Amino acid sequence: MPYVNIRITKENATSDQKALLIKGVTNLLQEVLGKNPQTTVVVIDEVETENWGIGGETVTERRKRGE
């Protein structure tokens, strides 16, 4: 039973986009590793940008600069 955890910053990913991620990862595991889609678990965690750091600063600050 594969378990995949996707973490993204909480920046307006739509329900449709998240559904596509779940379907795509499930299909990829089936195609590449032969895993059963019925037992594949995919969880998407959305993290606030002030709680995600890159290079010693928050994503919130980076976004303010257009990065």
N, C-alpha and C positions, 0 to 999 in steps of 0.2 A: 504494500500500500504506500505509494509515494506521497510525500507531504512537501509542498512547495510554499514558501513564505515570501511574498513580494512586498517590499517596503518602498513606498513612494512618498514624496512630500505631498501634503494636503494642499493642492493647488488646482482645484476644480476638475479633477478627473470625473467624467460623467459615468453614470451607471452603465451605459452602452460600452464605453471604453473599458471599464473594469470587466464587464462580461466577455469582451473580446480577449482580454488578457487571460482570463480563466480558461476560456475555450482553447486559445492558442497554446498555452502551456500544457494543458491536458493532451491536446493533439500531438504536440512535440514529444512528450514522454511516450505516447503510444507508438509513434512512428520510429523514434530513435531507439528506445529501449524495450519496446513491446509491452509496455505497461497497460493494464486494464483501466480504461477511462472511468469505469464504474467505481473503482476503488481509489482513484486519484483525488487527493485533497489539495486545493489551492486556497490560500488565505492572503488577502490583501490588507496590509496595515498602512494607514495614512498617518503620516507624522507631520505635525505642525512645523512650519519652516524655522521657527525660533528654537526648535528642539533638534535640528539637524545641522551639524557643523561640517564644514569643508575648509581645510587649510587654516584652521584656527579661528574661523568666524562662522556665524550662522548663515543659513541660506537666506534668511530675511534680509540681512545686510547685503549679501551678494546681489539679490534681486533688485534692491534699491539702486545699485550701480549698473543694472542692466546685464548682469552676468547670469 
